[in-house]
Amino acid sequence: MKKFGELIYTPEIENELAISKRETHTPKIESPDSVRAGEVFTVRISIEKHPNTVQHSFRWIELYFYEEGRDFNPIFIAKAELTPEIAEQEVTFKLKLQKSGIIHALAYCNLHGLWENRREIKVE
């Protein structure tokens, strides 16, 4: 039996997959590389070049934050549920951090499962 973490397509596992699958399923994270402590900034997560039909689409995107120095991680930030054919496969979240860490985006494709990407953010 596989552990739950083994069911998620991470950047490390994605290297073993076809490039077309990686390009159309991996959540793209757009954010600044560094931010000031306590200042609001925008994180945009999108899935590009992927079908958006009832038969094949992303149904939700979640955002987590792994904060440096915190005993218990990750911190759940937000979830956006997507309706096929109506909602675009893109979400924007406003965040403010006190410490540096790693943002993790997790997205669910109804045919191909869970896909993850991550991005480090430095807090100055």
Helices and strands as residue ranges (DSSP letters): G 4-7, E 8-9, H 11-14, H 19-25, E 28-30, E 34-35, E 41-46, E 58-67, E 75-81, E 90-95, E 101-109, E 113-123
